[in-house]
Amino acid sequence: ACEAGTYASSEGSRACKEANAGYYVPGKGSKRQTSCDAGEFSKGTANVECSECPAGTSSSAGSPSCTSCPAGESSEDGSSSCAECHDGSAKPAGEGDCVVCTKGTYAKAGSSECSSADPGHFVESDGASDQEACPAGKHASGSGNTECAPCGAGKFASNMGQVDCVDARKGHYVDAEGATKERECEAGTYASALGSRECVAANAGFFVDEKGADGQTACTAGEFSEGTGNDECLRCPAGTSSEAASPSCTSCGAGETSEAGSSVCKKCPAGRAKGAGPGECIQCKQGSYAESGASECSSAKPGHFVESDGASRQEQCPAGSHASGSGNTACAPCQAGKFASNKGMADCVRARRGHYVDAEGATKDTACEPGEYAFGEGFSGCLAANAGYFVDEKGADHQTRCNPGEFSAAAASDECSKCPVGTFSSEGSPSCTPCDAGETSDEGSSSCAECDSGSAKGAGPGECDVCDAGKYAEKGASECLSARPGYFVGGKAVKSKGASRQDECPAGKYASGSGNTECSKCEAGKFAAKKGQADCVDARKGHYVKDEGATKETACDIGTYASSEGSRECTMANAGYFVDEKGADRQESCDAGEFSAGTGNDECSKCPAGTFSEAASPSCTSCDAGESSDERSSSCDECEAGRA
């Protein structure tokens, strides 16, 4: 069998034939060869397969090779024919694809190459089929431009497709990029060169009075243009002047002025003045003045005045007045408390210490009288010395305190008085203080002392009084005290005054009231067991006090009694009664069948047999005939039969 790439087309073949170029035999035992399809090729012989034509070539069926596409055409792999390149791409003759034109180049369909953009034109993107003219305001000076550049400031492009921009003419300007026309300079500005980006403002001292100017003009003398960009010059105002081309007017010197539009200045007349700068000479107002050529109106100095406008000099203030500030139109009289002894004084002088000025316009001060003073300067009146103080000379600048033990009750005193007896004062006192109760003082004292024992004084002035008989006082007492009940002031004090104490009444005596000079003995029936008794005590029932001045009571003896208080003696028990204990306050009656004969019995006796008694009987009664009784019987019974 024939191998792949060979074949035998008839029987009885001695050898296998190789497949021709442009043909192929894919397997063994083939009896024919097969032509390559259009767009394929097989190079040489004995091919077992065909290959695709590469891009940029083509072939017909049975082709031993691929044919390159002509310029401006191309194909894909395995193409049987070539096609034109699309717009924006190109290819030279030969193999390969159509290449897309890059920025700055372009090509129409079927082009063999991309063309560069012409000057004044541009291609801004890949694959362009044509170029574009630069718009007005832009330019492209070379070829192959991808964009147009805007005209720079000072230049412009009024048409499309301009290769170069045009310079702005003199008197004109272009102030921004991309301009399509130039602009005319406004009045006050100019452009002296071609291609100006801006108009120049006329310099100070110059002006431009029309549009489109290529130069500036100087101001004449007496005129000025301040700052830049002026379209006219102004006249210099009054008080100034200028030379030609002046940016400003020069102010006239101090004390000079001028009319509007002047080139020179002249001096101000007397009574008028002007500082450096523009303006007219101004008439001086009240309170100021000026000599000829003065730069300013001078304010009247302190102590001087100018009373009218346009004055050329100042006047001194008369004595008694002043002008403390500057620029005064009149002088003011010195106020109370001040004076001016000379002319031209700026300030009034304050009255000296110890002196005063009580009215306006004074030319001197006056000394204070005794009793008055002025502790500082500038007093309009003297101060009266306060109560408790004094001033004893003229022209004093202080007051003096009264010494301890003295006083001045009224204001304006020229001396102090001594404090009276029983009063005192400290330094500078307006009055004397009465001594406290129990104290006194001598005349002119600064303190008080306690009253002596045996004397006393209440609150207020005065001496200590000696206590009367029956009264006493300890040291420093405010009053003499009466001897209390149960006490007395006796002994020498009975005959003389001034006792310092009271004494207790002794036992057995009393003092029932107050202020006693002696004690009284207790009466019979009363006693005082202790000292200092205000009253005597009555003897209790069952007791008695026989004598005066007793210090105790005595119990009644047996057989006696005291039924009431204050008994002077005890009562004997009556017949038929008895008292069987001491200190009894009553007697007891004898029982029936008993008796007590006589008085003072301490017991009762039994009635003997044959007698009887009732209660409280002083004796027993014998039974009647035919009757009898037992011992201590209260009655008799008849004798029994057989007895008599």
TORLO-216686 format. One record per residue (C-alpha): residue number from 1; residue in three letters; y, z, x. Coordinates in nm, 3 decimals, m for minus. Layout:
# TORLO-216686
nr,rest,north,up,east
NUM,ALA,Y,Z,X
...
This chain:
# TORLO-216686
nr,rest,north,up,east
1,ALA,0.000,0.000,0.000
2,CYS,0.348,m0.079,0.118
3,GLU,0.551,0.221,0.229
4,ALA,0.872,0.332,0.046
5,GLY,1.155,0.097,0.154
6,THR,0.910,m0.199,0.167
7,TYR,0.739,m0.414,m0.088
8,ALA,0.490,m0.713,m0.127
9,SER,0.594,m0.953,m0.401
10,SER,0.268,m1.160,m0.403
11,GLU,m0.100,m1.111,m0.373
12,GLY,m0.270,m1.183,m0.044
13,SER,0.033,m1.061,0.160
14,ARG,m0.043,m0.999,0.516
15,ALA,0.259,m0.768,0.561
16,CYS,0.512,m0.571,0.354
17,LYS,0.877,m0.687,0.340
18,GLU,1.167,m0.446,0.408
19,ALA,1.415,m0.398,0.123
20,ASN,1.734,m0.605,0.189
21,ALA,2.077,m0.452,0.242
22,GLY,2.220,m0.379,m0.103
23,TYR,1.864,m0.308,m0.228
24,TYR,1.618,m0.022,m0.214
25,VAL,1.247,0.061,m0.280
26,PRO,1.209,0.425,m0.390
27,GLY,0.825,0.463,m0.360
28,LYS,0.493,0.326,m0.212
29,GLY,0.310,0.023,m0.337
30,SER,0.609,m0.157,m0.478
31,LYS,0.585,m0.527,m0.540
32,ARG,0.966,m0.579,m0.561
33,GLN,1.300,m0.439,m0.441
34,THR,1.580,m0.307,m0.671
35,SER,1.952,m0.392,m0.631
36,CYS,2.203,m0.108,m0.591
37,ASP,2.421,m0.050,m0.899
38,ALA,2.791,m0.136,m0.897
39,GLY,2.979,0.155,m0.722
40,GLU,2.680,0.204,m0.487
41,PHE,2.563,0.047,m0.164
42,SER,2.275,0.048,0.079
43,LYS,2.355,m0.036,0.436
44,GLY,2.088,m0.204,0.653
45,THR,1.720,m0.264,0.536
46,ALA,1.422,m0.062,0.418
47,ASN,1.638,0.175,0.218
48,VAL,1.459,0.406,m0.019
49,GLU,1.783,0.480,m0.214
50,CYS,2.150,0.370,m0.261
51,SER,2.462,0.578,m0.173
52,GLU,2.779,0.619,m0.383
53,CYS,3.093,0.445,m0.265
54,PRO,3.342,0.708,m0.141
55,ALA,3.681,0.763,m0.313
56,GLY,3.927,0.485,m0.229
57,THR,3.650,0.218,m0.226
58,SER,3.446,0.010,m0.478
59,SER,3.141,m0.219,m0.492
60,SER,2.964,m0.464,m0.723
61,ALA,2.585,m0.451,m0.791
62,GLY,2.368,m0.526,m0.486
63,SER,2.645,m0.455,m0.236
64,PRO,2.544,m0.371,0.120
65,SER,2.884,m0.191,0.168
66,CYS,3.194,m0.062,m0.021
67,THR,3.527,m0.246,m0.020
68,SER,3.847,m0.038,0.052
69,CYS,4.107,m0.028,m0.225
70,PRO,4.429,m0.223,m0.157
71,ALA,4.766,m0.044,m0.096
72,GLY,4.893,0.135,m0.405
73,GLU,4.540,0.163,m0.551
74,SER,4.258,0.415,m0.530
75,SER,3.929,0.511,m0.690
76,GLU,3.695,0.801,m0.743
77,ASP,3.347,0.837,m0.577
78,GLY,3.097,0.581,m0.714
79,SER,3.363,0.343,m0.855
80,SER,3.296,m0.022,m0.918
81,SER,3.671,m0.106,m0.909
82,CYS,4.016,0.038,m0.795
83,ALA,4.310,0.145,m1.013
84,GLU,4.688,0.174,m0.945
85,CYS,4.825,0.512,m0.823
86,HIS,5.008,0.699,m1.103
87,ASP,5.389,0.755,m1.106
88,GLY,5.485,1.014,m0.843
89,SER,5.195,0.929,m0.610
90,ALA,5.118,0.661,m0.348
91,LYS,4.852,0.541,m0.103
92,PRO,4.848,0.286,0.180
93,ALA,4.566,0.032,0.206
94,GLY,4.232,0.189,0.294
95,GLU,4.010,0.463,0.184
96,GLY,4.140,0.784,0.031
97,ASP,4.300,0.921,m0.282
98,CYS,4.655,0.860,m0.406
99,VAL,4.875,1.135,m0.257
100,VAL,5.133,1.314,m0.481
101,CYS,5.489,1.268,m0.355
102,THR,5.648,1.593,m0.229
103,LYS,5.998,1.724,m0.314
104,GLY,6.272,1.498,m0.182
105,THR,6.051,1.182,m0.230
106,TYR,5.940,0.972,m0.526
107,ALA,5.716,0.672,m0.613
108,LYS,5.658,0.444,m0.912
109,ALA,5.301,0.352,m1.022
110,GLY,5.114,0.134,m0.763
111,SER,5.336,0.235,m0.469
112,SER,5.190,0.227,m0.122
113,GLU,5.423,0.506,m0.001
114,CYS,5.669,0.772,m0.132
115,SER,6.040,0.684,m0.089
116,SER,6.298,0.947,0.033
117,ALA,6.584,1.030,m0.205
118,ASP,6.902,0.834,m0.113
119,PRO,7.228,1.013,m0.006
120,GLY,7.406,1.141,m0.317
121,HIS,7.064,1.179,m0.484
122,PHE,6.784,1.434,m0.493
123,VAL,6.422,1.494,m0.602
124,GLU,6.367,1.859,m0.688
125,SER,5.990,1.864,m0.768
126,ASP,5.655,1.719,m0.650
127,GLY,5.518,1.406,m0.819
128,ALA,5.855,1.253,m0.912
129,SER,5.865,0.889,m1.018
130,ASP,6.238,0.844,m0.954
131,GLN,6.543,1.010,m0.785
132,GLU,6.844,1.169,m0.966
133,ALA,7.214,1.131,m0.887
134,CYS,7.393,1.453,m0.786
135,PRO,7.606,1.583,m1.075
136,ALA,7.986,1.604,m1.046
137,GLY,8.085,1.906,m0.834
138,LYS,7.785,1.861,m0.600
139,HIS,7.687,1.631,m0.314
140,ALA,7.390,1.530,m0.096
141,SER,7.504,1.399,0.239
142,GLY,7.161,1.305,0.392
143,SER,6.839,1.142,0.254
144,GLY,6.527,1.309,0.120
145,ASN,6.724,1.587,m0.046
146,THR,6.538,1.821,m0.277
147,GLU,6.863,1.947,m0.428
148,CYS,7.237,1.882,m0.425
149,ALA,7.471,2.130,m0.259
150,PRO,7.775,2.250,m0.455
151,CYS,8.109,2.148,m0.308
152,GLY,8.250,2.439,m0.105
153,ALA,8.577,2.612,m0.195
154,GLY,8.867,2.383,m0.106
155,LYS,8.668,2.067,m0.195
156,PHE,8.558,1.894,m0.518
157,ALA,8.344,1.604,m0.646
158,SER,8.479,1.437,m0.957
159,ASN,8.192,1.177,m0.992
160,MET,7.810,1.181,m0.998
161,GLY,7.611,1.077,m0.690
162,GLN,7.872,1.172,m0.437
163,VAL,7.755,1.184,m0.077
164,ASP,8.053,1.400,0.036
165,CYS,8.310,1.624,m0.141
166,VAL,8.686,1.548,m0.133
167,ASP,8.948,1.793,0.020
168,ALA,9.204,1.938,m0.225
169,ARG,9.549,1.784,m0.168
170,LYS,9.851,1.979,m0.038
171,GLY,10.001,2.189,m0.316
172,HIS,9.657,2.208,m0.473
173,TYR,9.348,2.426,m0.430
174,VAL,8.985,2.470,m0.523
175,ASP,8.892,2.842,m0.539
176,ALA,8.521,2.819,m0.620
177,GLU,8.208,2.623,m0.531
178,GLY,8.093,2.330,m0.745
179,ALA,8.440,2.219,m0.855
180,THR,8.480,1.881,m1.026
181,LYS,8.857,1.873,m0.980
182,GLU,9.142,2.036,m0.786
183,ARG,9.400,2.272,m0.940
184,GLU,9.777,2.268,m0.896
185,CYS,9.939,2.574,m0.729
186,GLU,10.146,2.781,m0.973
187,ALA,10.514,2.860,m0.923
188,GLY,10.545,3.144,m0.668
189,THR,10.258,3.001,m0.459
190,TYR,10.203,2.700,m0.232
191,ALA,9.936,2.521,m0.025
192,SER,10.061,2.362,0.297
193,ALA,9.727,2.212,0.413
194,LEU,9.450,1.988,0.274
195,GLY,9.135,2.155,0.148
196,SER,9.294,2.485,0.052
197,ARG,9.067,2.736,m0.118
198,GLU,9.362,2.923,m0.260
199,CYS,9.736,2.902,m0.289
200,VAL,9.938,3.127,m0.062
201,ALA,10.176,3.365,m0.240
202,ALA,10.535,3.315,m0.133
203,ASN,10.623,3.580,0.129
204,ALA,10.856,3.867,0.050
205,GLY,11.208,3.731,0.103
206,PHE,11.100,3.379,m0.005
207,PHE,11.032,3.203,m0.337
208,VAL,10.860,2.893,m0.487
209,ASP,11.020,2.780,m0.813
210,GLU,10.790,2.487,m0.914
211,LYS,10.421,2.399,m0.946
212,GLY,10.230,2.198,m0.680
213,ALA,10.454,2.308,m0.391
214,ASP,10.341,2.270,m0.030
215,GLY,10.605,2.515,0.111
216,GLN,10.829,2.824,0.035
217,THR,11.213,2.870,0.038
218,ALA,11.409,3.170,0.190
219,CYS,11.630,3.391,m0.033
220,THR,12.006,3.378,0.043
221,ALA,12.204,3.681,0.173
222,GLY,12.271,3.935,m0.106
223,GLU,11.942,3.847,m0.271
224,PHE,11.583,3.954,m0.219
225,SER,11.231,3.896,m0.336
226,GLU,11.018,4.205,m0.327
227,GLY,10.648,4.168,m0.266
228,THR,10.478,3.825,m0.267
229,GLY,10.438,3.539,m0.513
230,ASN,10.796,3.532,m0.639
231,ASP,10.926,3.223,m0.822
232,GLU,11.289,3.334,m0.782
233,CYS,11.514,3.571,m0.583
234,LEU,11.696,3.865,m0.741
235,ARG,12.047,3.994,m0.673
236,CYS,12.061,4.317,m0.476
237,PRO,12.163,4.601,m0.711
238,ALA,12.481,4.804,m0.663
239,GLY,12.450,5.042,m0.369
240,THR,12.238,4.798,m0.161
241,SER,12.282,4.486,0.057
242,SER,12.063,4.219,0.222
243,GLU,12.055,3.936,0.479
244,ALA,11.895,3.596,0.414
245,ALA,11.514,3.593,0.365
246,SER,11.510,3.968,0.290
247,PRO,11.201,4.113,0.123
248,SER,11.412,4.399,m0.008
249,CYS,11.766,4.525,m0.028
250,THR,11.872,4.781,0.226
251,SER,12.011,5.091,0.060
252,CYS,12.364,5.170,0.156
253,GLY,12.391,5.458,0.400
254,ALA,12.462,5.807,0.277
255,GLY,12.820,5.818,0.151
256,GLU,12.836,5.438,0.102
257,THR,12.792,5.197,m0.192
258,SER,12.835,4.829,m0.286
259,GLU,12.858,4.593,m0.585
260,ALA,12.556,4.395,m0.704
261,GLY,12.472,4.096,m0.474
262,SER,12.658,4.237,m0.173
263,SER,12.575,4.185,0.193
264,VAL,12.785,4.488,0.314
265,CYS,12.852,4.852,0.197
266,LYS,13.170,5.066,0.183
267,LYS,13.250,5.447,0.186
268,CYS,13.257,5.664,m0.132
269,PRO,13.603,5.810,m0.224
270,ALA,13.672,6.192,m0.220
271,GLY,13.522,6.369,m0.523
272,ARG,13.234,6.122,m0.533
273,ALA,12.914,6.095,m0.329
274,LYS,12.595,5.902,m0.293
275,GLY,12.279,5.967,m0.098
276,ALA,12.094,5.705,0.101
277,GLY,11.958,5.443,m0.138
278,PRO,12.083,5.213,m0.409
279,GLY,12.333,5.308,m0.673
280,GLU,12.702,5.377,m0.717
281,CYS,12.902,5.670,m0.586
282,ILE,12.863,5.941,m0.847
283,GLN,13.148,6.170,m0.946
284,CYS,13.073,6.530,m0.850
285,LYS,13.017,6.758,m1.149
286,GLN,13.145,7.108,m1.205
287,GLY,12.999,7.343,m0.946
288,SER,13.004,7.077,m0.669
289,TYR,13.255,6.889,m0.453
290,ALA,13.270,6.611,m0.191
291,GLU,13.506,6.479,0.076
292,SER,13.548,6.104,0.138
293,GLY,13.227,5.933,0.256
294,ALA,13.004,6.221,0.152
295,SER,12.632,6.155,0.116
296,GLU,12.599,6.414,m0.157
297,CYS,12.805,6.648,m0.366
298,SER,12.788,6.988,m0.200
299,SER,12.711,7.276,m0.432
300,ALA,12.968,7.551,m0.425
301,LYS,12.840,7.812,m0.180
302,PRO,12.749,8.163,m0.292
303,GLY,13.073,8.356,m0.347
304,HIS,13.259,8.032,m0.439
305,PHE,13.301,7.811,m0.746
306,VAL,13.420,7.466,m0.862
307,GLU,13.540,7.463,m1.220
308,SER,13.613,7.089,m1.278
309,ASP,13.451,6.746,m1.220
310,GLY,13.552,6.529,m0.923
311,ALA,13.663,6.821,m0.701
312,SER,13.717,6.776,m0.329
313,ARG,13.690,7.152,m0.238
314,GLN,13.552,7.491,m0.354
315,GLU,13.739,7.819,m0.440
316,GLN,13.659,8.185,m0.344
317,CYS,13.558,8.434,m0.616
318,PRO,13.824,8.708,m0.664
319,ALA,13.747,9.076,m0.586
320,GLY,13.543,9.239,m0.867
321,SER,13.344,8.920,m0.927
322,HIS,13.065,8.726,m0.756
323,ALA,12.874,8.401,m0.755
324,SER,12.522,8.481,m0.639
325,GLY,12.373,8.134,m0.648
326,SER,12.507,7.798,m0.538
327,GLY,12.675,7.538,m0.758
328,ASN,12.866,7.790,m0.965
329,THR,13.132,7.663,m1.205
330,ALA,13.279,8.011,m1.243
331,CYS,13.244,8.361,m1.097
332,ALA,13.080,8.635,m1.298
333,PRO,13.233,8.984,m1.314
334,CYS,13.025,9.251,m1.140
335,GLN,12.810,9.432,m1.394
336,ALA,12.823,9.804,m1.450
337,GLY,12.655,9.976,m1.153
338,LYS,12.796,9.724,m0.902
339,PHE,13.131,9.634,m0.746
340,ALA,13.291,9.375,m0.516
341,SER,13.568,9.504,m0.293
342,ASN,13.643,9.166,m0.126
343,LYS,13.696,8.801,m0.224
344,GLY,13.421,8.542,m0.190
345,MET,13.130,8.777,m0.238
346,ALA,12.795,8.618,m0.322
347,ASP,12.655,8.938,m0.465
348,CYS,12.807,9.255,m0.595
349,VAL,12.731,9.571,m0.400
350,ARG,12.535,9.839,m0.580
351,ALA,12.709,10.172,m0.630
352,ARG,12.610,10.410,m0.350
353,ARG,12.378,10.705,m0.400
354,GLY,12.571,10.986,m0.565
355,HIS,12.822,10.733,m0.707
356,TYR,12.850,10.510,m1.014
357,VAL,13.035,10.213,m1.165
358,ASP,13.065,10.236,m1.544
359,ALA,13.248,9.909,m1.626
360,GLU,13.236,9.537,m1.539
361,GLY,13.463,9.384,m1.273
362,ALA,13.493,9.694,m1.058
363,THR,13.625,9.679,m0.701
364,LYS,13.493,10.025,m0.597
365,ASP,13.245,10.300,m0.697
366,THR,13.321,10.663,m0.811
367,ALA,13.159,10.989,m0.691
368,CYS,12.950,11.189,m0.943
369,GLU,13.097,11.529,m1.056
370,PRO,12.922,11.867,m1.000
371,GLY,12.637,11.906,m1.248
372,GLU,12.560,11.532,m1.218
373,TYR,12.390,11.310,m0.962
374,ALA,12.274,10.953,m0.893
375,PHE,11.944,10.944,m0.701
376,GLY,11.959,10.572,m0.619
377,GLU,12.196,10.281,m0.582
378,GLY,12.344,10.077,m0.863
379,PHE,12.394,10.346,m1.126
380,SER,12.629,10.272,m1.414
381,GLY,12.658,10.643,m1.492
382,CYS,12.559,10.970,m1.332
383,LEU,12.254,11.160,m1.455
384,ALA,12.303,11.510,m1.589
385,ALA,12.106,11.767,m1.393
386,ASN,11.796,11.854,m1.594
387,ALA,11.748,12.195,m1.743
388,GLY,11.594,12.404,m1.466
389,TYR,11.803,12.224,m1.203
390,PHE,12.165,12.232,m1.082
391,VAL,12.411,12.023,m0.880
392,ASP,12.688,12.225,m0.714
393,GLU,12.890,11.950,m0.538
394,LYS,13.050,11.609,m0.595
395,GLY,12.879,11.285,m0.489
396,ALA,12.529,11.435,m0.501
397,ASP,12.229,11.203,m0.489
398,HIS,11.980,11.462,m0.609
399,GLN,11.946,11.771,m0.824
400,THR,11.817,12.104,m0.691
401,ARG,11.561,12.323,m0.860
402,CYS,11.658,12.673,m0.969
403,ASN,11.499,12.940,m0.748
404,PRO,11.213,13.152,m0.882
405,GLY,11.361,13.424,m1.106
406,GLU,11.650,13.195,m1.211
407,PHE,11.700,12.932,m1.482
408,SER,11.942,12.676,m1.622
409,ALA,11.899,12.623,m1.992
410,ALA,12.143,12.338,m2.044
411,ALA,12.169,11.998,m1.875
412,ALA,12.451,11.925,m1.626
413,SER,12.453,12.280,m1.484
414,ASP,12.633,12.344,m1.159
415,GLU,12.457,12.680,m1.104
416,CYS,12.152,12.881,m1.218
417,SER,12.145,13.222,m1.396
418,LYS,11.919,13.521,m1.325
419,CYS,11.635,13.594,m1.566
420,PRO,11.696,13.913,m1.775
421,VAL,11.478,14.226,m1.760
422,GLY,11.131,14.168,m1.903
423,THR,11.125,13.796,m1.823
424,PHE,11.041,13.578,m1.521
425,SER,11.054,13.217,m1.406
426,SER,10.903,12.985,m1.147
427,GLU,11.100,12.735,m0.943
428,GLY,11.288,12.475,m1.152
429,SER,11.260,12.657,m1.486
430,PRO,11.480,12.562,m1.784
431,SER,11.422,12.906,m1.935
432,CYS,11.274,13.244,m1.855
433,THR,10.930,13.332,m1.981
434,PRO,10.893,13.670,m2.155
435,CYS,10.647,13.901,m1.983
436,ASP,10.309,13.939,m2.149
437,ALA,10.230,14.246,m2.351
438,GLY,10.185,14.542,m2.115
439,GLU,10.412,14.390,m1.848
440,THR,10.781,14.396,m1.757
441,SER,11.010,14.289,m1.475
442,ASP,11.347,14.357,m1.317
443,GLU,11.637,14.117,m1.354
444,GLY,11.588,13.794,m1.155
445,SER,11.213,13.834,m1.115
446,SER,10.966,13.555,m1.043
447,SER,10.672,13.752,m1.185
448,CYS,10.590,14.051,m1.410
449,ALA,10.421,14.384,m1.324
450,GLU,10.205,14.610,m1.544
451,CYS,10.366,14.898,m1.729
452,ASP,10.297,15.238,m1.569
453,SER,10.049,15.479,m1.729
454,GLY,10.210,15.665,m2.019
455,SER,10.434,15.368,m2.111
456,ALA,10.381,15.039,m2.293
457,LYS,10.554,14.716,m2.400
458,GLY,10.472,14.441,m2.645
459,ALA,10.506,14.068,m2.567
460,GLY,10.864,13.960,m2.500
461,PRO,11.156,14.071,m2.287
462,GLY,11.253,14.435,m2.232
463,GLU,11.145,14.744,m2.043
464,CYS,10.827,14.951,m2.083
465,ASP,10.882,15.241,m2.330
466,VAL,10.746,15.593,m2.254
467,CYS,10.486,15.702,m2.510
468,ASP,10.594,15.971,m2.767
469,ALA,10.409,16.301,m2.812
470,GLY,10.070,16.246,m2.976
471,LYS,10.038,15.902,m2.817
472,TYR,9.913,15.773,m2.483
473,ALA,9.885,15.452,m2.282
474,GLU,9.685,15.342,m1.982
475,LYS,9.844,15.121,m1.714
476,GLY,9.940,14.774,m1.845
477,ALA,9.918,14.875,m2.213
478,SER,10.090,14.658,m2.473
479,GLU,10.149,14.959,m2.702
480,CYS,10.117,15.339,m2.705
481,LEU,9.802,15.439,m2.890
482,SER,9.796,15.734,m3.133
483,ALA,9.529,15.990,m3.049
484,ARG,9.222,15.903,m3.260
485,PRO,9.079,16.143,m3.522
486,GLY,8.884,16.408,m3.328
487,TYR,9.120,16.370,m3.032
488,PHE,9.462,16.503,m2.938
489,VAL,9.730,16.455,m2.680
490,GLY,9.817,16.808,m2.590
491,GLY,9.896,17.030,m2.298
492,LYS,10.221,16.934,m2.134
493,ALA,10.230,16.616,m2.342
494,VAL,10.305,16.832,m2.645
495,LYS,10.640,16.916,m2.494
496,SER,10.692,16.600,m2.280
497,LYS,10.634,16.226,m2.325
498,GLY,10.431,15.980,m2.124
499,ALA,10.063,16.083,m2.159
500,SER,9.809,15.850,m2.005
501,ARG,9.504,15.968,m2.206
502,GLN,9.374,16.151,m2.515
503,ASP,9.141,16.458,m2.511
504,GLU,8.848,16.547,m2.735
505,CYS,8.881,16.839,m2.971
506,PRO,8.648,17.121,m2.850
507,ALA,8.350,17.236,m3.064
508,GLY,8.467,17.452,m3.350
509,LYS,8.788,17.253,m3.388
510,TYR,8.889,16.922,m3.544
511,ALA,9.172,16.670,m3.573
512,SER,9.143,16.481,m3.899
513,GLY,9.434,16.240,m3.865
514,SER,9.562,16.022,m3.576
515,GLY,9.843,16.103,m3.336
516,ASN,9.753,16.475,m3.316
517,THR,9.916,16.693,m3.055
518,GLU,9.656,16.974,m3.102
519,CYS,9.323,17.048,m3.279
520,SER,9.278,17.295,m3.574
521,LYS,9.004,17.559,m3.606
522,CYS,8.737,17.499,m3.865
523,GLU,8.786,17.720,m4.175
524,ALA,8.530,17.985,m4.279
525,GLY,8.244,17.803,m4.451
526,LYS,8.278,17.505,m4.213
527,PHE,8.184,17.440,m3.851
528,ALA,8.208,17.173,m3.576
529,ALA,7.902,17.165,m3.358
530,LYS,8.025,16.886,m3.124
531,LYS,8.340,16.784,m2.943
532,GLY,8.570,16.520,m3.083
533,GLN,8.513,16.599,m3.452
534,ALA,8.758,16.437,m3.694
535,ASP,8.649,16.683,m3.968
536,CYS,8.451,17.013,m3.990
537,VAL,8.112,17.010,m4.160
538,ASP,8.045,17.235,m4.467
539,ALA,7.774,17.496,m4.415
540,ARG,7.462,17.373,m4.593
541,LYS,7.314,17.544,m4.896
542,GLY,7.122,17.850,m4.783
543,HIS,7.365,17.888,m4.493
544,TYR,7.708,18.032,m4.435
545,VAL,7.995,18.039,m4.184
546,LYS,8.179,18.365,m4.190
547,ASP,8.463,18.316,m3.937
548,GLU,8.710,18.039,m3.837
549,GLY,8.638,17.813,m3.538
550,ALA,8.261,17.826,m3.582
551,THR,8.046,17.587,m3.387
552,LYS,7.739,17.639,m3.604
553,GLU,7.616,17.768,m3.943
554,THR,7.390,18.076,m4.003
555,ALA,7.087,18.086,m4.235
556,CYS,7.101,18.344,m4.517
557,ASP,6.870,18.643,m4.456
558,ILE,6.576,18.737,m4.679
559,GLY,6.705,18.885,m5.001
560,THR,7.016,18.667,m4.995
561,TYR,7.097,18.304,m5.070
562,ALA,7.379,18.048,m5.078
563,SER,7.360,17.808,m5.369
564,SER,7.648,17.581,m5.265
565,GLU,7.773,17.410,m4.947
566,GLY,8.059,17.554,m4.749
567,SER,7.968,17.917,m4.821
568,ARG,8.155,18.178,m4.621
569,GLU,7.882,18.443,m4.700
570,CYS,7.537,18.476,m4.867
571,THR,7.491,18.627,m5.217
572,MET,7.253,18.924,m5.266
573,ALA,6.957,18.853,m5.495
574,ASN,7.032,19.010,m5.840
575,ALA,6.821,19.294,m5.989
576,GLY,6.513,19.129,m6.148
577,TYR,6.526,18.853,m5.883
578,PHE,6.414,18.817,m5.523
579,VAL,6.451,18.588,m5.214
580,ASP,6.147,18.602,m4.991
581,GLU,6.257,18.359,m4.711
582,LYS,6.556,18.283,m4.488
583,GLY,6.798,17.997,m4.564
584,ALA,6.732,18.005,m4.940
585,ASP,6.977,17.824,m5.165
586,ARG,6.866,18.009,m5.482
587,GLN,6.702,18.335,m5.604
588,GLU,6.365,18.352,m5.782
589,SER,6.314,18.563,m6.102
590,CYS,6.043,18.832,m6.106
591,ASP,5.741,18.742,m6.321
592,ALA,5.672,18.933,m6.645
593,GLY,5.498,19.259,m6.551
594,GLU,5.711,19.280,m6.238
595,PHE,6.060,19.406,m6.156
596,SER,6.312,19.442,m5.878
597,ALA,6.556,19.725,m5.896
598,GLY,6.898,19.685,m5.740
599,THR,7.009,19.377,m5.538
600,GLY,6.902,19.205,m5.219
601,ASN,6.531,19.232,m5.288
602,ASP,6.295,19.010,m5.093
603,GLU,6.007,19.072,m5.338
604,CYS,5.926,19.213,m5.688
605,SER,5.723,19.532,m5.761
606,LYS,5.440,19.565,m6.018
607,CYS,5.511,19.769,m6.329
608,PRO,5.294,20.083,m6.323
609,ALA,5.031,20.145,m6.598
610,GLY,5.193,20.259,m6.918
611,THR,5.492,20.031,m6.866
612,PHE,5.571,19.665,m6.909
613,SER,5.842,19.411,m6.835
614,GLU,5.956,19.065,m6.926
615,ALA,6.043,18.805,m6.660
616,ALA,6.352,18.877,m6.445
617,SER,6.348,19.247,m6.535
618,PRO,6.537,19.489,m6.311
619,SER,6.301,19.771,m6.430
620,CYS,5.980,19.842,m6.633
621,THR,5.993,19.973,m6.991
622,SER,5.763,20.263,m7.089
623,CYS,5.511,20.197,m7.368
624,ASP,5.581,20.354,m7.706
625,ALA,5.382,20.652,m7.829
626,GLY,5.027,20.552,m7.909
627,GLU,5.049,20.254,m7.676
628,SER,4.951,20.199,m7.323
629,SER,4.924,19.920,m7.063
630,ASP,4.757,19.826,m6.741
631,GLU,4.946,19.786,m6.414
632,ARG,5.172,19.471,m6.409
633,SER,5.162,19.423,m6.783
634,SER,5.411,19.222,m6.979
635,SER,5.340,19.423,m7.302
636,CYS,5.172,19.745,m7.432
637,ASP,4.860,19.772,m7.643
638,GLU,4.765,20.046,m7.897
639,CYS,4.544,20.319,m7.762
640,GLU,4.183,20.279,m7.854
641,ALA,4.034,20.503,m8.103
642,GLY,3.957,20.829,m7.949
643,ARG,4.247,20.798,m7.710
644,ALA,4.615,20.893,m7.740
